[in-house]
Amino acid sequence: AHTMVAGWLMSAVFAFFYHLFPAIGQKTLATVHFWLTAISGIGLLIGLYFLLAGNAAIEPLVAASSMGFYAAMLLFAFIALPAIWKTA
């Protein structure tokens, strides 16, 4: 449950950042970030539902989705930090 809360919270942070920096949101890397976050987040949602319902066979999907979501967070740091440092 905590993972999903963190996922929704991070999605809000991503959206707020791209609202503040719309030019960065238009770049291809931001589109890759969006799709990586969306696909891995959906995979986590579905995978955790089935895993917590007792279906251990879905664990590889949960693991891959979790790694994808963390990769998306690292990609976001790569996208966002230079923009924030420029404005500071």
MODELLER restraints for C-alpha pairs under 7 A, 6 or more apart:
rsr = mdl.restraints
at = mdl.atoms
rsr.add(forms.Gaussian(group=physical.xy_distance, feature=features.Distance(at['CA:18:A'], at['CA:24:A']), mean=6.81, stdev=0.5))
rsr.add(forms.Gaussian(group=physical.xy_distance, feature=features.Distance(at['CA:18:A'], at['CA:25:A']), mean=5.15, stdev=0.5))
rsr.add(forms.Gaussian(group=physical.xy_distance, feature=features.Distance(at['CA:24:A'], at['CA:30:A']), mean=6.90, stdev=0.5))
rsr.add(forms.Gaussian(group=physical.xy_distance, feature=features.Distance(at['CA:33:A'], at['CA:72:A']), mean=5.77, stdev=0.5))
rsr.add(forms.Gaussian(group=physical.xy_distance, feature=features.Distance(at['CA:33:A'], at['CA:75:A']), mean=6.59, stdev=0.5))
rsr.add(forms.Gaussian(group=physical.xy_distance, feature=features.Distance(at['CA:33:A'], at['CA:76:A']), mean=6.77, stdev=0.5))
rsr.add(forms.Gaussian(group=physical.xy_distance, feature=features.Distance(at['CA:36:A'], at['CA:68:A']), mean=6.59, stdev=0.5))
rsr.add(forms.Gaussian(group=physical.xy_distance, feature=features.Distance(at['CA:36:A'], at['CA:69:A']), mean=6.95, stdev=0.5))
rsr.add(forms.Gaussian(group=physical.xy_distance, feature=features.Distance(at['CA:36:A'], at['CA:72:A']), mean=5.94, stdev=0.5))
rsr.add(forms.Gaussian(group=physical.xy_distance, feature=features.Distance(at['CA:37:A'], at['CA:69:A']), mean=5.59, stdev=0.5))
rsr.add(forms.Gaussian(group=physical.xy_distance, feature=features.Distance(at['CA:37:A'], at['CA:72:A']), mean=5.63, stdev=0.5))
rsr.add(forms.Gaussian(group=physical.xy_distance, feature=features.Distance(at['CA:40:A'], at['CA:65:A']), mean=4.48, stdev=0.5))
rsr.add(forms.Gaussian(group=physical.xy_distance, feature=features.Distance(at['CA:40:A'], at['CA:66:A']), mean=6.80, stdev=0.5))
rsr.add(forms.Gaussian(group=physical.xy_distance, feature=features.Distance(at['CA:40:A'], at['CA:68:A']), mean=5.47, stdev=0.5))
rsr.add(forms.Gaussian(group=physical.xy_distance, feature=features.Distance(at['CA:40:A'], at['CA:69:A']), mean=5.38, stdev=0.5))
rsr.add(forms.Gaussian(group=physical.xy_distance, feature=features.Distance(at['CA:41:A'], at['CA:65:A']), mean=6.85, stdev=0.5))
rsr.add(forms.Gaussian(group=physical.xy_distance, feature=features.Distance(at['CA:41:A'], at['CA:69:A']), mean=6.51, stdev=0.5))
rsr.add(forms.Gaussian(group=physical.xy_distance, feature=features.Distance(at['CA:43:A'], at['CA:61:A']), mean=6.79, stdev=0.5))
rsr.add(forms.Gaussian(group=physical.xy_distance, feature=features.Distance(at['CA:43:A'], at['CA:62:A']), mean=6.74, stdev=0.5))
rsr.add(forms.Gaussian(group=physical.xy_distance, feature=features.Distance(at['CA:43:A'], at['CA:65:A']), mean=5.43, stdev=0.5))
rsr.add(forms.Gaussian(group=physical.xy_distance, feature=features.Distance(at['CA:44:A'], at['CA:62:A']), mean=5.50, stdev=0.5))
rsr.add(forms.Gaussian(group=physical.xy_distance, feature=features.Distance(at['CA:44:A'], at['CA:65:A']), mean=5.45, stdev=0.5))
rsr.add(forms.Gaussian(group=physical.xy_distance, feature=features.Distance(at['CA:44:A'], at['CA:66:A']), mean=6.50, stdev=0.5))
rsr.add(forms.Gaussian(group=physical.xy_distance, feature=features.Distance(at['CA:47:A'], at['CA:58:A']), mean=6.10, stdev=0.5))
rsr.add(forms.Gaussian(group=physical.xy_distance, feature=features.Distance(at['CA:47:A'], at['CA:61:A']), mean=6.12, stdev=0.5))
rsr.add(forms.Gaussian(group=physical.xy_distance, feature=features.Distance(at['CA:47:A'], at['CA:62:A']), mean=5.12, stdev=0.5))
rsr.add(forms.Gaussian(group=physical.xy_distance, feature=features.Distance(at['CA:48:A'], at['CA:62:A']), mean=6.43, stdev=0.5))
rsr.add(forms.Gaussian(group=physical.xy_distance, feature=features.Distance(at['CA:50:A'], at['CA:58:A']), mean=6.84, stdev=0.5))
rsr.add(forms.Gaussian(group=physical.xy_distance, feature=features.Distance(at['CA:51:A'], at['CA:58:A']), mean=6.06, stdev=0.5))
rsr.add(forms.Gaussian(group=physical.xy_distance, feature=features.Distance(at['CA:51:A'], at['CA:59:A']), mean=6.57, stdev=0.5))
